[in-house]
Amino acid sequence: MKNALSLLLFWSSLALAESATVAVEQVNLPLLHPLTGRVEAVNQATMTAQTSGRIAELYFDVNDLVKKGEPLARLRNEQQKAEFDVAQAEHERALAEFNRLNDLYQRKLVALAMLDQARATLKTAAARLSSAQENVDYTIIRAPYSGIVTKRHVEVGESVRPGSPMVSGL
């Protein structure tokens, strides 16, 4: 503020040299405070593979912006899909068997033990199906939050195993 007032008085004295009267008014100038600092990311992460496979596609490169949930990379997933198909077939067979035995039990044609066994087989098949679906989902590596890709640790065609770093980001 002191420098602004001095500048105003300087210009006023120049104006006085040209005329006898000068109108002076007070002006509030914004104060600037230069600050030194460092900007740091709130989140930093390295996405790793959760299943084994070969890199089929990389959707982003270094310095690209990504949104939360967008796929960053995809692994070949033929093996995981085959395991899912087998688990789905087992689940369908177990469900059909449970429904058949449940109907027979309702008509008092089979023992409760047989129905319980079918129920347990169905639960096991459902768990296998869920696990197989999860393994298929693991073949797509997604951004955990919106940010910037800072490093690619893999290239298309490379093989990865669980824990292998794939992409880092802020």
HELIX and SHEET records of a PDB file:
HELIX    1   1 LYS A    2  GLU A   18  1                                  17    
HELIX    2   2 GLU A   78  GLN A  106  1                                  29    
HELIX    3   3 LEU A  112  ASP A  137  1                                  26    
SHEET    1   A 4 ALA A  45  THR A  48  0                                        
SHEET    2   A 4 PRO A 165  GLY A 169 -1                                        
SHEET    3   A 4 GLY A 147  ARG A 152 -1                                        
SHEET    4   A 4 LEU A  65  VAL A  66 -1                                        
SHEET    1   B 4 ILE A 140  ARG A 142  0                                        
SHEET    2   B 4 PRO A  71  LEU A  75 -1                                        
SHEET    3   B 4 GLY A  53  LEU A  58 -1                                        
SHEET    4   B 4 SER A 159  VAL A 160 -1                                        
END                                                                             
